Amino acid sequence: MDSSLYFNAFIYLAAATLAAPLGRRLGIGAVLGYLIVGAIIGPAFLNLTRGHSEEVLHFAEFGVVLMLFVIGLELDLGKLWRMRTSIFGLGGLQLTLSTAALALAAGFLAEDWREALALGLILALSSTAIVMQTLKERGLTETSSGKQGFAVLLFQDIAVIPILAFLPTLAHRTIETSATGHHSGNPVTEWMNSLPALGEGFVILTAIAIIIVIGKYALTPWLRWVASLKVPEALNATTLTLVVGTALLMNSVGLSPALGTFVAGVMLASSPYRHELEGNIEPFKSLLLAVFFLAVGASINFQLIASQPLTIAAFVLVLIAVKGLVLFLLSRIFRLSLDQGLLFSVALAQGGEFAFVLGGFALGQGILSPAITAQMIAAVALSMALSPILLIFLQKVILPRLGTTESEDPPEPDVENDHSKVCLLYTSPS
């Protein structure tokens, strides 16, 4: 086996061991600690990652998938239905208005309106991993800003499906595979696009129906059988098989794997085994998310930033300012208090991890030029790194001057306390 695999695993695990305690000791949070340490071990400084940051980043995105599964376990269909206005109303308006505003701003940089629109769509998406982990660290997940932020992020995950289908219609340049190193298309999307419109919709609905049926009717009896085995490894294997299988199914029909695992988690939210499932997923989720944040830090192209500092700085400033303004206006429309509106706006003002995927896809489809794609990726990575800093600054400097404070809302009874029966899948031998 290639020794570089062990070396990279050692570097990232050692970095994760140091980054979280360092971030908390400095009062900047674990996420920012991971990003800073990731940048240090990356190509720009120590180059310990040996140029494998992008591959590690795609692998560690599975941590986001696991995170959405755990979030789904903590919800139920009743609460999800009550959030429909926030998910589709606030989420839909955020994506539409942010896309329009960012596309207008990108018009000064892009070659034509199609490239500007593609940039607007990609940059309108925020980082689920950064936002949810930072809100959790800052104790904001149960505040109104945290709940509305989650609703927007969930809609964005749903919106990735039509965005992927729509982007190829904006292609306007010759694809230079040899120059860019990207393929002309995504095999999954090409397979889906080969189907008629009704056939594509039927396949997507069938995949979602399979997840719902299995999650609601088949998994609880299966978990009951696993409980009778009293083998801890069987539970771990069952949980990971469920998550990986759901992600594969969603990916095969062109949907977001994170969205699919979220649906699976919601289907199991009423199961008496949900606490045990969450406990077994948590270590894998935390470790992969740590590696994801490290890889984001390591992937920041400091060489490009140093060669084009004003362009990249303007890109980042416009991205955060435009998204933040749109989010703040929407927070007032949806009647968030001033402090919660500011928290909501700053938390989601960065670019997201989907930019790495959609940017490469748009480049391969001949939508974005290599130069503007590189600038966009650098700006998104920087905005993700700045996001925890801005939130800390808001909480410690701005909000106290405004005389406002944020506090967690009391937990809703139907979320955490509606399951009086908790089943343990196995008992440890005494």
C-alpha positions in Angstrom: 0.0 0.0 0.0 1.2 3.5 -0.8 2.9 4.9 2.3 1.6 8.4 1.4 -1.9 7.3 2.5 -0.6 6.6 6.0 1.5 9.8 6.0 -1.5 12.0 5.1 -3.7 10.2 7.6 -1.2 10.8 10.3 -0.8 14.5 9.3 -4.6 15.2 9.3 -5.2 13.3 12.5 -2.3 15.0 14.3 -3.5 18.4 13.1 -7.1 17.6 14.3 -5.7 16.6 17.7 -3.9 20.0 18.0 -6.4 22.3 16.3 -9.5 21.9 18.5 -7.8 22.4 21.9 -5.8 25.3 20.4 -8.9 27.0 19.0 -10.8 26.7 22.3 -7.8 27.8 24.4 -7.5 31.0 22.2 -11.3 31.5 22.4 -11.8 31.4 18.7 -13.6 28.1 18.5 -12.7 24.7 17.1 -13.8 25.4 13.5 -11.5 28.4 13.2 -8.7 26.5 14.8 -9.1 23.7 12.2 -9.1 26.2 9.3 -5.9 28.0 10.6 -4.0 24.7 11.2 -5.2 23.4 7.9 -3.7 26.5 6.2 -0.5 26.0 8.0 -0.1 22.3 7.0 -1.2 23.1 3.4 0.9 23.9 0.3 1.3 27.6 1.1 3.3 27.0 4.3 4.6 23.6 5.5 3.2 21.7 2.5 2.8 18.6 4.7 -0.3 17.6 2.7 1.8 17.0 -0.4 -0.9 18.5 -2.7 -3.6 16.0 -1.7 -5.9 18.7 -0.1 -8.6 18.5 -2.8 -8.9 14.7 -2.7 -9.1 14.8 1.1 -11.7 17.6 0.9 -14.0 15.5 -1.3 -13.5 12.5 1.0 -14.2 14.5 4.2 -17.4 15.9 2.7 -18.9 12.7 3.9 -18.8 14.3 7.4 -21.4 16.8 6.1 -23.5 13.8 5.1 -23.2 12.3 8.5 -24.0 15.7 10.1 -27.3 16.0 8.2 -28.2 12.4 9.2 -27.8 13.3 12.9 -29.8 16.6 12.4 -32.6 14.5 10.8 -32.6 12.2 13.9 -33.2 15.2 16.1 -36.3 16.3 14.1 -39.6 14.7 13.4 -42.1 15.1 10.5 -44.3 17.3 12.7 -41.6 19.9 13.3 -40.4 19.7 9.7 -44.0 20.5 8.5 -44.2 23.4 10.9 -40.9 24.8 9.4 -42.3 24.7 5.8 -42.7 28.5 5.7 -39.1 29.0 6.7 -37.7 26.3 4.5 -39.6 27.2 1.3 -40.5 30.9 2.0 -37.3 32.2 3.6 -35.0 29.7 1.9 -36.5 30.3 -1.5 -36.3 34.0 -1.2 -32.8 33.9 0.0 -31.6 31.8 -2.9 -33.5 33.9 -5.5 -32.5 37.3 -4.2 -28.9 36.3 -3.4 -28.5 34.8 -6.9 -29.9 38.0 -8.5 -27.8 40.4 -6.4 -24.6 38.3 -6.8 -25.1 37.8 -10.5 -25.4 41.6 -10.9 -22.2 42.1 -9.0 -20.4 39.4 -10.9 -21.3 41.1 -14.1 -18.3 43.4 -13.6 -16.0 40.4 -13.5 -17.7 37.8 -15.8 -17.4 37.8 -19.6 -21.2 37.7 -20.2 -24.5 37.3 -18.4 -24.4 33.5 -18.5 -21.2 33.3 -16.6 -22.5 35.9 -14.1 -25.7 34.0 -13.5 -23.7 30.8 -12.9 -21.5 32.6 -10.4 -24.6 34.0 -8.7 -26.2 30.6 -8.3 -23.1 29.0 -7.0 -22.2 31.8 -4.6 -25.7 32.0 -3.2 -25.2 28.7 -1.4 -23.8 28.8 2.1 -21.7 26.3 4.0 -23.8 23.8 6.0 -20.7 22.5 7.8 -19.3 25.9 8.8 -22.7 27.3 9.8 -24.1 24.4 11.8 -20.8 23.6 13.6 -20.2 27.3 14.5 -23.7 27.8 15.7 -23.4 24.7 17.9 -20.1 26.0 19.3 -21.6 29.4 20.1 -24.7 27.9 21.6 -27.0 29.4 18.9 -28.6 26.3 17.4 -31.9 26.6 19.3 -32.2 30.4 18.9 -34.5 31.8 16.2 -31.5 32.8 14.1 -30.2 29.2 14.4 -33.5 27.6 13.4 -34.1 30.0 10.5 -30.5 29.4 9.4 -31.0 25.7 9.4 -34.2 26.1 7.3 -32.3 28.1 4.7 -29.5 25.6 4.6 -32.0 22.8 4.1 -33.6 24.6 1.2 -30.2 25.1 -0.4 -29.5 21.4 -0.2 -32.7 20.8 -2.0 -31.9 23.5 -4.6 -28.6 21.9 -5.6 -30.7 19.4 -7.7 -32.3 21.9 -10.0 -29.0 24.0 -10.1 -27.1 21.0 -11.4 -29.7 20.4 -14.0 -29.8 24.1 -15.0 -26.1 24.9 -15.2 -25.4 23.0 -18.5 -27.9 25.3 -20.3 -25.6 28.2 -19.6 -22.6 26.6 -21.5 -21.1 29.1 -24.0 -17.4 28.2 -24.4 -15.4 25.4 -25.9 -14.4 22.9 -23.2 -10.6 22.5 -23.0 -10.2 19.3 -21.0 -6.5 19.0 -21.5 -5.9 22.5 -20.2 -8.2 22.4 -17.2 -8.0 18.8 -16.3 -11.7 18.6 -15.9 -14.0 16.2 -17.7 -16.8 17.6 -19.9 -19.6 16.2 -17.8 -20.9 14.3 -14.8 -21.9 10.7 -15.7 -24.7 10.7 -13.2 -26.2 14.0 -14.5 -25.7 12.8 -18.1 -27.7 9.6 -17.3 -30.4 11.6 -15.7 -30.5 14.2 -18.5 -30.9 11.4 -21.1 -34.3 10.6 -19.6 -37.5 12.5 -20.5 -38.7 15.1 -18.0 -41.4 12.8 -16.6 -39.0 9.9 -16.4 -36.4 12.0 -14.5 -39.0 13.1 -12.0 -40.3 9.6 -11.6 -36.8 8.3 -10.8 -36.2 11.0 -8.2 -39.5 10.5 -6.5 -39.0 6.7 -6.5 -35.6 7.1 -4.8 -37.1 9.4 -2.1 -40.0 7.0 -1.7 -37.6 4.0 -1.2 -35.8 5.9 1.6 -39.1 6.8 3.3 -40.6 3.3 3.1 -37.4 1.6 4.3 -36.8 4.2 7.1 -40.4 4.1 8.3 -41.3 0.4 8.0 -38.2 -1.8 7.7 -35.4 -0.3 9.8 -37.1 -0.6 13.2 -37.7 -4.4 12.9 -34.1 -4.7 11.6 -32.7 -2.7 14.5 -34.8 -4.9 16.9 -33.1 -7.9 15.4 -29.7 -6.3 15.8 -30.5 -5.6 19.4 -31.1 -9.3 20.0 -27.5 -10.1 18.8 -26.0 -7.9 21.5 -23.0 -7.3 19.3 -21.8 -3.6 19.3 -20.1 -4.0 15.9 -23.4 -5.0 14.3 -24.9 -1.7 15.3 -22.0 0.3 14.0 -22.1 -1.6 10.7 -25.9 -1.2 10.4 -25.7 2.6 11.0 -22.9 3.2 8.5 -24.5 0.9 5.9 -27.7 2.9 6.2 -25.9 6.2 5.7 -23.6 5.1 2.9 -26.4 3.2 1.1 -28.7 6.3 1.2 -25.9 8.6 0.0 -25.2 6.2 -2.9 -28.8 6.0 -3.9 -29.2 9.8 -3.9 -26.0 10.3 -5.8 -27.1 7.7 -8.4 -30.1 9.9 -9.3 -28.3 13.2 -9.1 -29.6 14.3 -5.7 -27.6 15.6 -2.8 -26.4 12.7 -0.6 -26.7 15.0 2.4 -30.4 15.6 1.6 -31.0 11.9 1.3 -29.4 11.0 4.6 -31.3 13.9 6.2 -34.6 12.3 5.0 -33.5 9.0 6.4 -32.7 10.6 9.7 -36.1 12.2 9.9 -37.7 8.8 9.2 -35.9 7.4 12.2 -36.6 10.4 14.5 -39.6 8.6 16.0 -37.7 5.4 16.4 -36.9 4.3 20.0 -33.4 3.5 18.8 -32.6 7.0 17.6 -30.5 8.0 20.6 -28.3 4.9 20.1 -27.9 5.6 16.4 -26.9 9.2 17.1 -24.4 8.1 19.7 -22.7 5.7 17.3 -22.6 8.1 14.4 -21.2 11.0 16.4 -17.5 10.0 16.6 -17.4 9.4 12.8 -19.2 12.7 12.1 -16.9 14.7 14.4 -13.7 13.3 13.0 -14.7 13.7 9.3 -15.9 17.2 9.9 -12.6 18.0 11.6 -10.7 16.7 8.5 -13.1 18.6 6.2 -12.3 21.9 7.9 -8.6 21.2 7.9 -8.8 20.4 4.1 -10.7 23.6 3.5 -7.9 25.6 5.2 -5.2 23.6 3.3 -7.0 24.2 0.0 -6.8 28.0 0.2 -4.7 29.1 -2.8 -2.4 31.7 -1.1 -0.3 31.9 -4.2 -3.2 33.1 -6.2 -4.2 35.5 -3.4 -0.7 36.9 -3.3 -0.7 37.5 -7.1 -4.2 39.1 -7.2 -4.7 40.5 -3.7 -7.1 43.3 -4.7 -9.2 41.2 -7.0 -9.6 38.4 -4.4 -10.2 40.8 -1.5 -12.9 42.6 -3.5 -14.4 39.2 -4.4 -14.6 38.2 -0.8 -15.9 41.6 0.4 -18.7 41.7 -2.2 -19.7 38.1 -1.5 -20.1 38.6 2.2 -21.6 42.1 2.0 -24.2 41.2 -0.7 -25.3 38.0 1.0 -25.2 39.6 4.4 -27.4 42.5 3.2 -29.9 40.1 1.5 -30.1 37.9 4.6 -30.6 40.9 6.9 -33.4 42.3 4.8 -35.1 38.9 4.9 -34.6 38.7 8.6 -36.6 41.9 9.1 -39.3 40.7 6.7 -39.6 37.4 8.7 -39.6 39.4 12.0 -36.4 38.3 13.6 -35.2 40.7 16.4 -32.3 42.9 15.6 -29.7 40.8 17.4 -31.1 37.5 15.9 -31.3 39.1 12.4 -27.6 40.1 12.6 -26.6 36.7 13.8 -28.6 35.1 11.0 -27.1 37.4 8.4 -23.4 37.0 9.5 -23.7 33.2 10.0 -24.8 32.5 6.4 -22.9 35.2 4.5 -20.1 33.0 3.3 -19.8 30.8 0.3 -20.3 27.0 0.7 -18.7 23.7 0.1 -21.0 23.1 -2.9 -18.9 25.8 -4.7 -16.0 23.4 -4.9 -18.3 20.8 -6.6 -20.4 23.1 -8.7 -17.4 25.3 -9.7 -15.5 22.3 -11.1 -18.7 21.1 -12.8 -19.3 24.5 -14.4 -15.7 24.7 -15.6 -16.0 21.2 -17.1 -19.3 22.2 -18.9 -17.7 25.3 -20.5 -19.7 27.7 -18.3 -16.9 29.3 -16.3 -13.4 30.2 -17.4 -10.4 28.6 -15.6 -9.3 32.1 -14.3 -12.6 33.0 -12.8 -13.2 29.6 -11.4 -9.8 29.8 -9.5 -10.7 33.2 -8.2 -14.1 32.0 -7.1 -12.7 29.0 -5.2 -10.1 31.1 -3.5 -12.7 33.7 -2.5 -15.2 31.0 -1.2 -12.5 29.3 0.9 -11.5 32.6 2.4 -15.1 33.6 3.1 -15.5 30.2 4.9 -12.4 30.9 7.0 -13.6 34.4 7.8 -17.1 33.3 8.8 -16.3 32.2 12.4 -14.2 35.3 12.9 -17.0 37.6 11.9 -19.5 35.8 14.1 -17.1 36.1 17.1 -16.6 39.8 16.4 -20.4 40.3 16.1 -21.1 38.6 19.4 -18.3 40.1 21.4 -18.1 43.6 20.0 -21.2 44.7 18.0 -24.1 43.1 20.0 -23.0 44.3 23.4 -22.8 47.9 22.0 -26.3 47.5 20.6 -27.6 46.4 24.0 -28.8 43.1 22.6 -28.1 39.6 23.7 -28.9 36.3 22.2 -30.1 33.3 24.2 -31.3 29.9 23.4 -35.0 29.3 23.1 -36.5 26.7 25.5 -36.4 23.3 23.9 -39.6 22.3 22.3 -41.3 19.4 24.1 -42.1 17.5 20.9 -38.4 17.6 19.7 -36.5 16.1 22.6 -39.1 14.9 25.1 -41.7 13.2 22.9 -40.1 9.7 23.1 -40.6 8.4 26.6 -39.3 5.0 25.6 -35.6 4.7 24.7 -34.3 1.3 23.6 -30.7 0.3 23.9 -29.5 -1.9 21.2 -27.0 -3.7 23.4 -25.7 -3.7 26.9 -22.1 -3.7 27.7 -20.9 -6.7 29.6 -20.3 -5.9 33.3 
